[in-house]
């Protein structure tokens, strides 16, 4: 299992997960950190900020989905070929609140042909906040070479928009 952060410096080679996440401005902009990853598995963390809270004073479900989707993207891209979401569902189990630190753990359930199924659990401490199931599709495109380090969060946006959900 590799432990890393998307904010690490250029002194180490980037694998397919770090390369993908380095180009993911949405996840970086929300402060999502890659805690660890391995083949078919990833753990990411995010703190709920004021900008993520909805009119009911709880975390907007879209941000919870994005956190789970980022863990899913890291897990399914760990195999190397560029892999995107073919679909995903989420069950919101409990509300998250301002200041909550959420951890999403993605696990590969099965890969078959160019497809895969992944489960992601979002936790606040030991409490389940959401359960996510993602379905992936390998695009048969090799992972891009390691990119130069990106600017820190909040830095200038460079690069192209990626596939939806990945």
WOUR-V797805 format. One record per residue. N is the residue number from 0. RES is the residue in three letters. SS is DSSP state (@ for helix, = for strand, . for the rest). PSI is psi in degrees with one decimal (none if undefined). Layout:
BEGIN
((N,RES,SS,PSI) (N,RES,SS,PSI))
END
This chain:
BEGIN
((0,UNK,.,128.6) (1,UNK,=,131.7) (2,UNK,=,132.9) (3,UNK,.,171.5) (4,UNK,.,144.9) (5,UNK,.,-3.0) (6,UNK,.,8.2) (7,UNK,.,156.4) (8,UNK,.,179.7) (9,UNK,.,10.4) (10,UNK,.,-1.0) (11,UNK,.,150.0) (12,UNK,.,141.8) (13,UNK,.,133.7) (14,UNK,.,-173.5) (15,UNK,@,-35.4) (16,UNK,@,-48.7) (17,UNK,@,-38.4) (18,UNK,@,-46.8) (19,UNK,@,-46.8) (20,UNK,@,-32.1) (21,UNK,@,-29.1) (22,UNK,.,-2.9) (23,UNK,.,88.7) (24,UNK,@,-27.7) (25,UNK,@,-50.5) (26,UNK,@,-44.2) (27,UNK,@,-41.3) (28,UNK,@,-24.8) (29,UNK,.,0.8) (30,UNK,.,19.8) (31,UNK,.,131.0) (32,UNK,=,137.8) (33,UNK,=,112.8) (34,UNK,=,-42.6) (35,UNK,=,158.3) (36,UNK,=,159.1) (37,UNK,=,-173.8) (38,UNK,.,116.4) (39,UNK,.,15.7) (40,UNK,=,145.0) (41,UNK,=,150.5) (42,UNK,=,125.5) (43,UNK,=,160.0) (44,UNK,=,146.6) (45,UNK,=,141.8) (46,UNK,=,132.4) (47,UNK,.,121.5) (48,UNK,.,170.3) (49,UNK,@,-33.8) (50,UNK,@,-13.0) (51,UNK,@,-2.8) (52,UNK,=,134.8) (53,UNK,.,-171.6) (54,UNK,.,-12.2) (55,UNK,.,5.3) (56,UNK,.,30.2) (57,UNK,.,163.5) (58,UNK,=,132.0) (59,UNK,.,134.9) (60,UNK,@,-28.8) (61,UNK,@,-34.3) (62,UNK,@,-35.7) (63,UNK,@,-41.0) (64,UNK,@,-44.8) (65,UNK,@,-41.4) (66,UNK,@,-49.6) (67,UNK,@,-40.2) (68,UNK,@,-34.8) (69,UNK,@,-43.4) (70,UNK,@,-43.9) (71,UNK,@,-47.5) (72,UNK,@,-42.1) (73,UNK,@,-43.0) (74,UNK,@,-46.1) (75,UNK,@,-20.9) (76,UNK,@,-1.5) (77,UNK,@,-17.1) (78,UNK,@,-13.9) (79,UNK,.,-56.4) (80,UNK,.,149.6) (81,UNK,.,125.6) (82,UNK,=,135.7) (83,UNK,=,168.6) (84,UNK,=,131.8) (85,UNK,=,-20.0) (86,UNK,=,162.3) (87,UNK,=,151.9) (88,UNK,=,152.3) (89,UNK,=,143.8) (90,UNK,=,120.5) (91,UNK,=,119.8) (92,UNK,.,-39.6) (93,UNK,.,152.7) (94,UNK,.,150.4) (95,UNK,.,151.6) (96,UNK,.,165.4) (97,UNK,.,130.2) (98,UNK,.,-12.9) (99,UNK,.,137.8) (100,UNK,=,118.6) (101,UNK,=,139.0) (102,UNK,=,127.5) (103,UNK,=,125.8) (104,UNK,=,120.5) (105,UNK,=,139.4) (106,UNK,=,134.4) (107,UNK,=,131.1) (108,UNK,=,-45.3) (109,UNK,=,146.1) (110,UNK,=,137.4) (111,UNK,=,123.3) (112,UNK,.,-126.5) (113,UNK,.,10.0) (114,UNK,=,159.7) (115,UNK,=,159.7) (116,UNK,=,131.4) (117,UNK,=,139.8) (118,UNK,=,139.2) (119,UNK,=,129.6) (120,UNK,=,129.5) (121,UNK,=,123.9) (122,UNK,=,149.7) (123,UNK,=,104.0) (124,UNK,.,-122.9) (125,UNK,.,-1.1) (126,UNK,=,128.8) (127,UNK,=,126.5) (128,UNK,=,-39.6) (129,UNK,=,153.8) (130,UNK,=,130.1) (131,UNK,=,139.8) (132,UNK,=,124.5) (133,UNK,=,145.0) (134,UNK,=,127.0) (135,UNK,=,162.2) (136,UNK,=,122.2) (137,UNK,=,125.9) (138,UNK,.,1.8) (139,UNK,.,27.0) (140,UNK,.,127.4) (141,UNK,.,149.9) (142,UNK,.,140.6) (143,UNK,.,156.5) (144,UNK,.,158.1) (145,UNK,.,131.5) (146,UNK,.,161.5) (147,UNK,.,151.6) (148,UNK,.,143.9) (149,UNK,.,164.8) (150,UNK,.,157.1) (151,UNK,.,159.8) (152,UNK,.,134.5) (153,UNK,.,-4.6) (154,UNK,.,179.9) (155,UNK,.,141.8) (156,UNK,.,128.0) (157,UNK,.,152.4) (158,UNK,.,172.9) (159,UNK,.,159.3) (160,UNK,.,143.3) (161,UNK,.,-172.9) (162,UNK,.,149.0) (163,UNK,.,132.9) (164,UNK,.,-4.5) (165,UNK,.,none))
END
